[in-house]
Each structure stands twice: as structure tokens, then as C-alpha cells.
């Protein structure tokens, strides 16, 4: 399942439907937050010395990966691509976190500067809509039940639920697989949305979904979310019963 959701434009347009206007307002709010998010990413990277600790590297990786996906969600392709290049640089480093070479540091710094520039351009072009409400409830029939978002990063999970709220969905976020499985068995969810974007998550998350029919006579539909192009993971997601990737 792709998280990309395009708004027709940033400017308010009377020809837009109420839903399109809400999506455009949501995108405007997101763009205004981008400079802060990039600053947080750069700050986290600066905290890492010549030897990257696992926890610090994981934080930087999550920030870059989330930014890549959320920018794609709102149709900001150039920013998503730039964040993707940061993501790719970090993947090279996480292969051997005990030592970061000078070449790797320079390549990542260049990618961060490119990302910061693109974000500054987008923010400058953004009209001032601070007096306009950006969160308005969707006036439509509500879905039959809540959704369960299984995501390692709580921030990414909250962001996804925020997007789903525009379509009338409510739900819960659970980063722990064992707890997510218990919730799926104990409660009736309209759907499970499982983020397998992190390389270390795919195996465990796919295994959980594959085993759900043992506990539920009629498991809820499962939608997988990932920003990386990995055909093997796509095929495995289909085999375990995913209805979208």
C-alpha cells in the first residue's frame, strides 16, 4: 500500500470538494512543519561522533525514513527523493555502525544540505494559513470499526492515523508485535495496517500476519506499508494474505 496522497494544489480552490480542501490544508500544515523536522534530523546526526552508537544511529535512521515516506504522502516528490538519498546513505553506515568513514560523512552531509535547501524553498512558497483551521472532521459515513496500526515508530503511526482520520477512520497504534497480536485477537478491527519499512521489521511482522488465522476464524484485512522497493518483500506480503502493499 502506498502512502502517497496528492492534493490538487496548495492554494484554496473553490472548485475543490470539501475533502480535497481538507487534504490541501493538511499538506499546508505539513509543509510548515518540515524545517523543524529537518533541523531535528540534522541535530541527531551531529550528536553522533566518529563512532556511531546503535541507539543514536537508529534514531537518525527512523527520522530520515519517516520524512521520506511522509513527504511522498503529500506529493512532495523532490523532498521525498532527497530524504531517500539521506536514507540510503544511512543504510550504508548502519551496515557497519562501529566506524563511519570520512567519505560516508561527506556524502551524508551533502544529502542533508540538499534536503534542507528543498525544504526551505517549499516553506517559503507556502501561503500563510495560520488563521485557518487545518483539522476539520470529515462529514461522511463513519467506517464500521477502528483500525490497528502496527509501527515501530510511534510518530509515524500517529501521522498515518492523522491521514486516515480525514476518511473517517479512528484507530490505535501498537509498536510491539506481541501486544499487537493480542489486540488483533481480542478486538474487532476493520483492518490492520502494518509498517514493514524498516529492514529489521519485515520478517517478524510478516510472521505475525501469517499466524493470525490460527487465532481468528476471520482475520481482518491486512495492508502493508513500506517506502522501500523490495520485490521479495512484496511477494512475501502477498503470500501471507496482505490485500495491499
N, C-alpha and C positions, 0 to 999 in steps of 0.2 A: 504494500500500500504506500503510495507516495503521499507525503505531507504537503505537497505544493498546492497552494490555494491562491489564485491570482485575483487581484482586484482590478477592475477596468481602468482605474486611474487614481491619482492622489486627490484631485480636485473634486469638490462636491458637484454632482451632476444630477439635475432634476430628472433626467431620463433613466436614472438607475432605479432599480427596485429597492425597497427598504432593506432587504438582505444585502444587496450589493453595497449600499451606503454604509451598512454596519461593518462589512468586511473592509471597505476602504478606510473607515475610521479606525479600525483595529490596526490596519497596516500603518497609518499615520502615527499612531501611538507607539508601535513597534520601532519605527524609524527614529523617533525621538529618543528611544532608549539605547540605540546602537552605540553611540560614543561611550556611554558608561560601560557597556558590555566589553567593548574592545579595550578600554582602559583597564578593566578587571583582568582580562586575559594577559595584557602586557605586564601588569603588576605581578601576576602569578608567575610569569616566565622569569622576570627579573629576580624573584626570590630564589630561583634555582642557581646554585653555583656551578662550578666546573664539573661537579659530580651530582647527578640528579637523584634525589631520593624517590623511591617508588610512589609514596603518597603525593608528593608535590607534582611529579610528572603526571599522575593520574588526574589530578585537578586540572592541570593545563590542558590535557587531552580532552576531558569532558567539556570544558568551556569552548574549545575550538570546534568539537564535534557538534555540540548543541547549536552554536552560532551558524555553522554550515547548514544544518537542517532547517532551522527557523527562518533563515534568510530565503532559502528555497521555498518555504511555505508561502511567503508573501511575494513571490515572484521577483525577488531581488537577485537576479541570476549572477551579476558581476560580483556582488558581495559574497554570495554563496560560493562561487568559484574561488575567490581569494581566500575565504575561510577554509575551503577544501585544500588549497595548497599549504596552508598552515597545518592542517590536519595531517596531510601526507608527510610533511617534514617531521612532525611529532611521531608518526608511526615508525619512521626510520630510527629515531632516537630511542623509542621505547623498546626496540629490538635489543638494545644493549644499554640499559639505564645507568650502568656503572661508570660510563665515560662518554662525554659529549665532545666531539671534535670541533675544532675551530671552524671548519668548513660547514658543519651542520648548524652551528650557532649563527654564522653569517647568512646562510640560506634562510633560516627561520626568521632572522631579524628583517631581512629584505621582504619576506612574505607578510610579516606583521606591518611593516611600513606601507606596503601596498594596500592592505586591508584597512588601515587607519585612514588613508587618503580617500578611498572609495566611500567609506562611511561618512567622512566629513563632507564630501560632495553631496551625498544623499540627504544628510541632515540640513545642509544649507538650502537645499531646494524644497525642503518640507515646509508647507504653509503653517502659520501659527494657528492652531486649533485648540489652544489650551482652555478656551472658554466653552468648548463644545463637549458634551458627554461622549465618551468613546465606548462605554459599555451600556448597551440598552438591551432589555430582554427580547427574545425572539417571540413575536406574536404568531404562533403556529401551534399545531397539534403536537403535544409532547410525545416523545418515544415511550415505549411500553415499560422500560426499566432502565436502571443505571448501567454504565459500562465500567469495566475494571481495566485500568492502565497499569501494565507491569513494566516499570522503567527503573533502571539503576539510578538515574539522576532525577531527584525529586523536582528540580526546577524544570527540566524538560517535560516531565509528566504533567506538572501544573500548566505549562504552556499549551500542551496538547489538549488538556481538558478545557482550557480557556477557548481554544478554537472550536471544540465540539459544542461548547455552550451556545454558540451562535446558531447551531442547528437544533437546539432544544435538548441536548444531552447533558445529563449530570453523571457523576461517577466518583470513583475513588482511585488513589494511586497507591501501589504497593511495590517497593523496590526488592523485597525479599521473596525469593521463589517459593519457599516452603509456606510462608504466610499467604502468598497469592493463590497457591493451590488450595489451601484450606478455605479461603474466601470463595473461590470458584465453586467449591463443593457445597458449602453451607448456604450460599445465597444465589438468587436467580439474577444473573446479569444478561443484559441484552447482547453484549459482545465483550470479548477480551481483546485488548489492543496491546501487543507485546513488542517492545523495542529490543531488537537484536542488532542494533547498530554498532555496539562495541564488540571488537573481535573476541573478547573473552566471554561474551554472553551467549553466543549463538547456540552452542552445544547444550548447555543447561536449560535454556528457555525452550528449545525445540523438544527436548526430552520431556519437560513438564507438560507441554501441549499434547505430545504423543500419548502420555499416560492418563490424560484426563478421562477418556472413555471408560477406564477401569472403575472410576468413581462416580461417573454420571451417566445415566441412561441416554440423555440427550444433551451433550455438551453445547455450550454457546458457540456461535461462530467466532473464529479467531482471525484477527487481522494483524499481520506483522508489519512493523515499521523499521526501516533501515535506510540510511543515506549512502551506504557503500554499494557499489555494483559487484556482487559476488554471485555468479550463476549457480555455483554449487549450493550456496545457502538458499537461494530461491527455489531450487529443485527440492531440497530437503523440507523447506517450509510447505511446499505443495504436498509432499508425501505425508506429512503429519496432519494434514487436514486444514491448512490455512486457506481461507477464502479470498484473501487479498494480500499483496506484498508491495 
